[in-house]
């Protein structure tokens, strides 16, 4: 499945062996880009689907806020809102766990 994998890792090598990952599906990414609030979620929408990014602690905290906002906004019983909300819940959990473990979050495109 095409998308971006978020993992708990401090670098690309560690991410390759990470068992804790959340998939940011291309369909959810496209959905956020088409919504009127796309600039609010630029930490997600501006990710390169073919590149990598290591998130700092500050960015991880921003990702948590983005996920909380998505959980609030995506309330419709549509498949895409449910997928987006599920992704946001999973990514928030991953971010909180990374902070607890004193690790970073690494995003890797396909």
C-alpha positions as a Python dict, from the first residue, in 0.01 Angstrom:
ca = {
    (1, 'X'): (0, 0, 0),
    (2, 'X'): (139, 339, -100),
    (3, 'X'): (186, 591, 177),
    (4, 'X'): (419, 710, 448),
    (5, 'X'): (523, 495, 743),
    (6, 'X'): (570, 665, 1081),
    (7, 'X'): (798, 472, 1318),
    (8, 'X'): (954, 521, 1658),
    (9, 'X'): (1321, 565, 1568),
    (10, 'X'): (1609, 808, 1595),
    (11, 'X'): (1736, 746, 1241),
    (12, 'X'): (1663, 568, 913),
    (13, 'X'): (1856, 253, 1006),
    (14, 'X'): (1664, 213, 1331),
    (15, 'X'): (1335, 280, 1151),
    (16, 'X'): (1403, -8, 911),
    (17, 'X'): (1386, -249, 1206),
    (18, 'X'): (1108, -77, 1400),
    (19, 'X'): (806, -288, 1487),
    (20, 'X'): (597, 11, 1595),
    (21, 'X'): (471, 180, 1281),
    (22, 'X'): (164, 368, 1162),
    (23, 'X'): (76, 393, 792),
    (24, 'X'): (-32, 731, 653),
    (25, 'X'): (-226, 609, 352),
    (26, 'X'): (-210, 807, 30),
    (27, 'X'): (-589, 832, 29),
    (28, 'X'): (-593, 998, 372),
    (29, 'X'): (-310, 1231, 262),
    (30, 'X'): (-507, 1332, -49),
    (31, 'X'): (-819, 1385, 161),
    (32, 'X'): (-634, 1629, 389),
    (33, 'X'): (-496, 1813, 87),
    (34, 'X'): (-843, 1864, -61),
    (35, 'X'): (-1002, 1984, 262),
    (36, 'X'): (-1025, 2357, 327),
    (37, 'X'): (-810, 2322, 641),
    (38, 'X'): (-502, 2182, 462),
    (39, 'X'): (-271, 2455, 594),
    (40, 'X'): (-360, 2358, 951),
    (41, 'X'): (-206, 2016, 895),
    (42, 'X'): (103, 2108, 695),
    (43, 'X'): (324, 1886, 913),
    (44, 'X'): (139, 1599, 746),
    (45, 'X'): (31, 1742, 411),
    (46, 'X'): (374, 1876, 319),
    (47, 'X'): (552, 1543, 370),
    (48, 'X'): (727, 1404, 63),
    (49, 'X'): (563, 1070, -16),
    (50, 'X'): (894, 943, -153),
    (51, 'X'): (1130, 1096, 104),
    (52, 'X'): (1216, 1063, 471),
    (53, 'X'): (1179, 1298, 768),
    (54, 'X'): (1297, 1277, 1126),
    (55, 'X'): (1066, 1472, 1358),
    (56, 'X'): (1215, 1668, 1648),
    (57, 'X'): (1060, 1659, 1995),
    (58, 'X'): (894, 1994, 1923),
    (59, 'X'): (751, 1861, 1596),
    (60, 'X'): (629, 1546, 1772),
    (61, 'X'): (435, 1765, 2015),
    (62, 'X'): (290, 1954, 1717),
    (63, 'X'): (194, 1622, 1555),
    (64, 'X'): (5, 1527, 1872),
    (65, 'X'): (-194, 1854, 1847),
    (66, 'X'): (-262, 1790, 1477),
    (67, 'X'): (-390, 1442, 1561),
    (68, 'X'): (-617, 1579, 1834),
    (69, 'X'): (-758, 1833, 1588),
    (70, 'X'): (-820, 1562, 1327),
    (71, 'X'): (-1000, 1347, 1583),
    (72, 'X'): (-1230, 1642, 1657),
    (73, 'X'): (-1290, 1741, 1294),
    (74, 'X'): (-1344, 1396, 1141),
    (75, 'X'): (-1687, 1315, 1278),
    (76, 'X'): (-1880, 1209, 971),
    (77, 'X'): (-1967, 838, 941),
    (78, 'X'): (-1795, 823, 602),
    (79, 'X'): (-1521, 573, 529),
    (80, 'X'): (-1257, 843, 471),
    (81, 'X'): (-1340, 1029, 794),
    (82, 'X'): (-1320, 700, 985),
    (83, 'X'): (-984, 614, 822),
    (84, 'X'): (-851, 961, 899),
    (85, 'X'): (-968, 946, 1260),
    (86, 'X'): (-820, 597, 1305),
    (87, 'X'): (-489, 716, 1158),
    (88, 'X'): (-488, 1021, 1388),
    (89, 'X'): (-553, 805, 1696),
    (90, 'X'): (-275, 563, 1602),
    (91, 'X'): (-23, 838, 1520),
    (92, 'X'): (-98, 1021, 1845),
    (93, 'X'): (-37, 700, 2038),
    (94, 'X'): (289, 642, 1850),
    (95, 'X'): (404, 999, 1923),
    (96, 'X'): (321, 971, 2293),
    (97, 'X'): (507, 641, 2315),
    (98, 'X'): (810, 789, 2136),
    (99, 'X'): (824, 1076, 2387),
    (100, 'X'): (787, 832, 2677),
    (101, 'X'): (1078, 624, 2543),
    (102, 'X'): (1286, 939, 2480),
    (103, 'X'): (1288, 856, 2108),
    (104, 'X'): (1196, 1045, 1792),
    (105, 'X'): (948, 976, 1513),
    (106, 'X'): (1077, 890, 1167),
    (107, 'X'): (855, 915, 858),
    (108, 'X'): (955, 710, 557),
    (109, 'X'): (789, 740, 217),
    (110, 'X'): (742, 449, -20),
}
